[in-house]
Amino acid sequence: MQTASKKVINGWAMYDWANSVYNLVITTTFFPIYFTKATQSAEHGNNVSFFGKFFVNSALYDYAMAAAFILAALLSPILSSIADTRGNKKRYLMLFTWLGGLSCCALFNFKGPEPNVEYGVIFFILATLGYCGGLVFYNSYLPEIAAVEDRDRISAKGFAMGYIGSVILQLIGFVLVVFLPLGIDDGQAVRITFLLVGLWWIGFSQITFLRLPASRGSVTQHSASALTEGFREIKKVYAQVKALPVLKRFLRGFFFYSMGVQTVMMAATIFGSQELGLPSDKLIASVVAIQLVAVLGAWAMAKLSGKYGNLPVLMIVIILWIAICLAGYRMQTDMHFYMLAVAVGLVMGGVQSLSRSTYAKLMPDTEDTASFFSYYDVLEKLSVAFGLITFGYIHELTGSMRNSVLALVLFFVIGLIWLYSAQKIQKSATVKS
């Protein structure tokens, strides 16, 4: 196949520009900081009641996000398989975009002095579901619009666009919070940022919807309901993955190292706030720096993978993640946090972009792209949910997030072992051919 026109590629990458503001502003910086501060009280400290049961507020945040990822994991295989068989993946991409964007706007009303915690958690879960659900259909367009030799470059372009777009809105939010224009207080400034995220996400996504081509259904004559055909697609993809040894082992490695990658990214600001006592403005500035460095990381990994191969570069990146977790366990000062933030930025963009393009390269030539990427996204969502639950549980059990960070090392090590196994089989197959 030939790579699509520049207009289509830019339209596809624009969705990263649109939805990445959620991942940065809501899950990484403003919302976790706002949530933990808004749910503190003189009576209960960091413990918060949620439907009558008390949790440590940062652990409740982890559990809420894990619940959203599990729900998305349950829904996305069915929806994406239906999209493949019926050829309407763009419609589902639009549906999840509106769900996520409007839910972010709804978080504007999550306010104190005694916030409705249930309201905030529910709309946070819905926003996360919109983000996760949309990614299935967005990612599944990559093998449809890009030739194999261009997928690393185009995948990296999408992530780079996402980092740049999210940093712009992050800076707007930073100005609102630090300078408090128009007489607003800091709580209002943060909640205005939640509103801007929803409007940005929905608004810029319209460019993607206009430029992406309509998808074709893989089934021309339907002999059963959409739901039944969806489950058939899931079964078919699972059977194909089992028959591909390199892809199978890569996905096992991806499952484990994603537990560590995503959890570190989502828990970093809470760690800096509660373990090191860093002020909000410094935390936000650190995350902006991470995003800027991540652009360089995504570009560099794409270049290195073209020279040395995807799996060897991924293994090097995972080793770096292990070193970061070990350093995170021992960090004591704000300078240590800033130094690690730069290191996280370098490997964060690379591991996400390279994982997506590696999967796109290893998957078979098929029209069931949404179903195949659903399989990929389900593994990622379940791994994130498991990582967050583990992180939150160890924090509640031991009273320290440092122990949670140390536990993530095990996930990275297991992932590294599976990647090595996949690379070994791939090299053996190359020699034989």
C-alpha positions in Angstrom: 0.0 0.0 0.0 1.0 3.7 -0.4 1.0 6.2 2.4 -1.9 8.6 2.2 -1.7 12.2 1.3 -0.1 14.8 3.5 -3.5 16.3 4.2 -4.8 13.0 5.5 -1.7 12.3 7.6 -1.8 15.8 9.2 -5.5 15.3 9.8 -4.9 12.0 11.6 -2.0 13.5 13.7 -4.3 16.4 14.6 -6.4 14.1 16.8 -3.3 13.6 18.9 -3.1 17.4 19.2 -6.7 17.4 20.2 -7.0 14.6 22.8 -3.6 14.8 24.4 -4.6 17.8 26.4 -6.8 15.4 28.4 -3.9 13.1 29.1 -1.7 16.0 30.3 -4.0 18.4 31.9 -6.6 16.1 33.4 -4.7 12.9 34.3 -1.2 14.2 34.8 -1.2 17.7 36.3 -4.2 19.9 37.1 -6.8 17.4 38.1 -4.8 15.1 40.4 -3.4 18.1 42.2 -6.8 19.8 42.4 -8.5 16.5 43.5 -6.1 15.7 46.3 -6.2 19.3 47.7 -10.0 19.7 47.3 -10.6 16.5 49.1 -8.4 17.3 52.1 -10.2 18.2 55.4 -9.3 19.2 58.9 -11.3 16.3 60.2 -10.1 13.4 58.0 -6.9 14.7 56.5 -6.2 12.9 53.2 -8.9 10.4 53.9 -12.1 10.9 51.8 -15.5 9.3 51.8 -16.7 7.9 48.6 -20.3 6.4 48.7 -19.8 5.9 52.5 -16.4 4.2 52.3 -13.2 6.0 53.2 -10.1 5.9 51.0 -6.8 7.8 50.9 -7.6 10.5 48.4 -4.6 9.8 46.1 -5.4 6.1 46.2 -9.1 6.8 45.3 -7.8 8.7 42.3 -5.8 5.7 41.2 -8.8 3.4 41.7 -11.1 5.7 39.8 -8.8 5.8 36.8 -8.3 2.0 37.0 -12.1 1.5 36.9 -12.3 3.7 33.8 -9.6 1.7 32.0 -11.3 -1.6 32.9 -14.6 -0.4 31.6 -12.9 0.8 28.4 -11.2 -2.6 28.1 -14.5 -4.4 28.3 -16.3 -2.1 25.8 -13.6 -1.5 23.1 -13.3 -5.0 21.7 -17.0 -5.2 21.0 -17.2 -1.6 19.6 -14.1 -1.9 17.4 -15.1 -5.3 16.1 -18.5 -3.8 15.1 -16.7 -0.9 13.5 -14.6 -3.3 11.4 -17.5 -5.4 10.3 -19.8 -2.4 9.7 -17.2 0.1 8.5 -18.1 2.9 10.9 -15.0 3.5 13.0 -15.1 7.2 12.4 -18.6 7.4 14.0 -17.3 5.7 17.1 -14.3 8.0 17.2 -16.7 10.9 17.2 -18.9 9.4 19.9 -16.0 8.9 22.3 -14.6 12.3 21.6 -17.9 14.0 22.5 -18.2 11.8 25.6 -14.7 12.7 26.8 -14.9 16.4 25.9 -18.2 17.1 27.5 -17.2 15.2 30.7 -14.1 17.4 31.0 -16.4 20.4 30.7 -18.6 19.0 33.4 -15.6 18.9 35.8 -15.9 22.7 35.9 -18.7 22.2 38.5 -16.6 20.0 40.7 -15.9 22.6 43.4 -15.6 23.2 47.1 -15.5 24.0 49.9 -17.0 20.6 50.4 -16.9 19.1 46.9 -19.2 16.3 45.8 -16.6 13.7 45.5 -18.9 11.2 43.8 -19.7 13.8 41.1 -16.1 14.5 40.4 -15.1 10.8 40.3 -17.9 9.8 38.0 -17.2 12.6 35.4 -13.5 11.9 35.7 -14.2 8.2 34.8 -16.4 9.2 31.9 -13.7 11.6 30.6 -11.1 8.8 30.8 -13.5 6.4 29.1 -13.9 8.9 26.2 -10.1 9.2 25.9 -9.4 5.5 26.0 -12.3 4.5 23.7 -11.4 7.0 21.1 -7.8 5.9 21.0 -8.8 2.4 19.7 -10.3 3.8 16.6 -7.7 6.5 16.2 -4.8 4.1 16.4 -6.5 1.6 14.0 -6.3 4.2 11.2 -2.4 4.0 11.3 -2.0 0.8 9.2 -4.8 2.1 6.8 -3.1 5.4 6.0 0.6 4.6 6.3 2.9 2.1 4.5 4.9 -0.2 6.7 8.2 1.8 6.1 6.5 5.1 7.2 4.7 3.9 10.3 7.4 4.7 12.8 7.7 8.3 11.4 4.0 8.9 11.2 3.3 7.4 14.7 6.1 9.7 16.1 4.5 12.7 14.3 1.2 12.0 16.0 2.8 11.9 19.5 4.9 15.0 18.7 1.8 16.9 17.7 0.1 15.7 20.9 2.9 16.9 23.1 3.1 20.3 21.4 -0.7 20.8 21.6 -1.0 19.7 25.2 1.9 22.0 26.3 0.2 25.0 24.7 -3.0 24.5 26.7 -0.9 23.5 29.8 0.8 26.9 29.5 -2.5 28.7 29.2 -3.7 26.9 32.4 -0.4 27.7 34.1 -0.9 31.4 33.4 -4.5 31.3 34.7 -3.4 29.5 37.9 -0.3 31.7 38.6 -1.5 35.1 37.6 -5.2 34.7 38.4 -6.6 37.2 35.8 -10.1 38.8 36.1 -10.0 38.4 39.9 -10.6 34.6 39.9 -9.2 32.4 42.7 -6.9 29.5 42.1 -9.7 26.9 42.3 -11.7 28.7 39.7 -8.6 29.0 37.5 -8.0 25.2 37.6 -11.7 24.5 36.9 -11.6 26.9 33.9 -8.7 24.8 32.6 -10.9 21.7 32.8 -13.5 23.5 30.7 -10.9 24.5 28.1 -9.7 20.9 27.8 -13.1 19.8 26.7 -13.6 22.6 24.2 -10.1 22.1 22.8 -10.6 18.4 22.5 -13.9 18.6 20.7 -12.9 21.6 18.6 -9.7 20.4 17.1 -11.0 16.9 16.5 -13.3 18.3 13.9 -10.3 18.7 11.6 -9.6 15.0 12.0 -13.2 14.0 11.3 -13.2 16.1 8.1 -9.9 14.7 6.7 -9.9 11.0 7.6 -11.4 8.7 4.9 -14.5 6.7 5.5 -13.6 3.1 6.5 -15.0 0.0 4.7 -16.6 -2.9 6.5 -14.8 -6.2 6.4 -18.1 -8.1 6.1 -20.2 -7.2 3.1 -23.1 -9.6 3.9 -24.2 -9.7 7.5 -25.6 -13.0 8.7 -26.0 -12.0 12.4 -26.4 -9.0 14.7 -23.7 -6.4 15.0 -22.9 -7.7 18.5 -22.6 -11.3 17.4 -20.3 -10.4 14.5 -18.3 -8.3 16.9 -17.5 -11.3 19.1 -16.6 -13.3 16.1 -14.1 -10.7 15.1 -12.5 -10.8 18.6 -12.2 -14.6 18.4 -10.6 -14.3 14.9 -8.0 -11.8 16.1 -7.1 -13.8 19.1 -6.6 -16.9 17.0 -4.3 -15.0 14.6 -2.2 -13.5 17.4 -1.6 -16.9 18.9 -0.2 -18.1 15.6 2.3 -15.2 15.4 5.1 -15.9 17.9 6.9 -12.6 17.7 3.7 -10.6 18.0 2.5 -12.7 20.8 5.6 -12.2 22.8 5.8 -8.5 22.1 2.3 -8.1 23.4 3.1 -10.0 26.6 6.1 -7.7 27.1 4.0 -4.7 26.2 1.4 -5.7 28.8 4.0 -5.7 31.7 6.1 -2.7 30.8 2.9 -0.6 30.2 2.0 -1.2 33.8 5.1 0.7 34.8 5.1 3.4 32.1 1.5 4.6 32.4 1.5 4.4 36.2 4.7 6.5 36.5 3.2 9.1 34.2 -0.1 9.3 36.0 1.2 9.3 39.5 4.2 11.6 39.1 2.5 14.9 40.2 0.8 13.3 43.2 4.2 11.8 44.2 5.9 15.2 43.9 3.1 16.8 45.9 2.7 14.4 48.8 6.1 12.8 49.1 8.3 15.8 48.4 5.9 18.7 49.2 6.5 20.5 45.9 4.1 23.5 45.2 1.6 23.3 42.4 3.4 25.8 40.1 6.7 23.9 40.2 4.9 20.6 39.5 3.1 22.1 36.5 6.3 23.6 35.2 8.0 20.2 35.5 5.3 18.5 33.5 5.5 21.1 30.8 9.3 20.4 30.6 8.5 16.6 30.4 6.2 17.2 27.4 8.8 19.3 25.5 11.5 16.8 26.1 9.1 14.0 25.0 8.9 15.5 21.5 12.7 15.0 21.2 12.4 11.5 22.7 9.7 10.4 20.2 11.7 11.7 17.3 15.0 10.2 18.5 13.4 6.7 19.0 11.9 6.7 15.6 15.4 7.5 14.1 17.1 4.8 16.3 14.5 2.2 15.4 15.1 2.8 11.7 18.8 2.1 12.3 18.8 -0.7 14.9 15.3 -2.2 14.8 12.3 -1.6 17.0 12.7 -4.4 19.6 16.4 -3.7 20.5 15.6 0.0 21.0 12.5 -0.8 23.1 14.6 -3.0 25.3 17.1 -0.2 25.9 14.3 2.2 26.7 12.8 -0.3 29.3 16.2 -0.6 31.0 16.2 3.2 31.3 12.7 3.0 32.8 14.1 0.6 35.4 16.9 3.0 36.3 14.3 5.8 36.6 12.2 3.8 39.1 15.2 2.9 41.2 16.2 6.6 41.3 12.7 7.7 42.1 12.6 5.4 45.1 15.6 7.2 46.5 15.0 10.8 45.5 14.8 13.3 48.3 15.0 16.9 46.9 13.1 19.0 44.4 16.2 19.0 42.2 16.2 15.2 42.1 12.5 15.4 40.9 13.3 17.9 38.1 16.3 15.8 36.9 14.1 12.6 36.8 11.3 14.6 35.1 13.7 15.3 32.1 14.7 11.6 32.0 11.1 10.5 32.0 10.3 12.9 29.2 13.1 11.4 27.0 11.8 7.8 27.4 8.1 8.5 27.7 7.6 9.8 24.1 9.8 7.1 22.7 8.2 4.1 24.4 4.7 5.1 23.5 5.3 6.0 19.9 7.6 3.0 19.2 5.2 0.5 20.9 2.4 1.6 18.6 4.4 1.5 15.5 6.0 -1.8 16.4 2.6 -3.4 16.8 1.5 -1.9 13.5 4.5 -3.5 11.8 4.1 -6.9 13.4 0.4 -7.3 12.9 -0.7 -9.2 9.7 -2.0 -7.5 6.6 -5.7 -7.3 7.4 -8.8 -5.2 6.9 -9.7 -5.8 10.6 -7.4 -3.0 11.8 -9.8 -1.7 14.5 -10.2 -5.2 16.0 -6.4 -5.7 16.0 -5.8 -2.3 17.6 -8.6 -3.0 20.1 -6.7 -6.1 21.1 -3.6 -3.9 21.6 -5.6 -1.3 23.5 -7.3 -3.8 25.7 -4.0 -5.1 26.9 -2.7 -1.6 27.5 -5.9 -0.6 29.5 -5.8 -3.7 31.6 -2.1 -3.2 32.3 -2.7 0.4 33.3 -5.6 -0.6 35.6 -3.5 -3.4 37.2 -0.6 -1.0 37.6 -2.7 1.8 39.2 -4.5 -0.6 41.5 -1.2 -2.1 42.6 0.3 1.4 43.1 -2.7 2.6 45.1 -2.9 -0.5 47.2 0.8 -0.6 48.2 0.5 3.1 49.1 -2.5 2.5 51.4 -0.8 -0.6 52.8 2.6 0.9 53.5 1.8 4.6 53.8 4.4 5.5 51.2 4.3 5.9 47.5 8.1 5.2 47.4 7.3 1.5 47.9 4.8 1.6 45.1 7.4 3.1 42.7 9.9 0.3 43.7 7.2 -2.4 43.0 7.0 -1.1 39.4 10.5 -2.3 38.7 9.3 -5.9 38.7 6.8 -5.1 35.9 9.5 -3.5 33.8 11.8 -6.6 34.3 9.1 -9.0 33.2 8.4 -6.9 30.2 12.1 -6.8 29.3 12.3 -10.6 29.4 9.4 -11.0 27.0 10.8 -8.4 24.6 14.1 -10.2 24.6 12.3 -13.5 23.8 10.4 -11.8 20.9 13.6 -10.3 19.5 15.4 -13.6 19.7 12.7 -15.4 17.7 12.6 -12.5 15.2 16.3 -12.7 14.7 16.2 -16.5 14.2 13.5 -16.2 11.6 15.4 -13.6 9.7 18.6 -15.8 9.6 16.5 -18.8 8.3 14.9 -16.7 5.6 
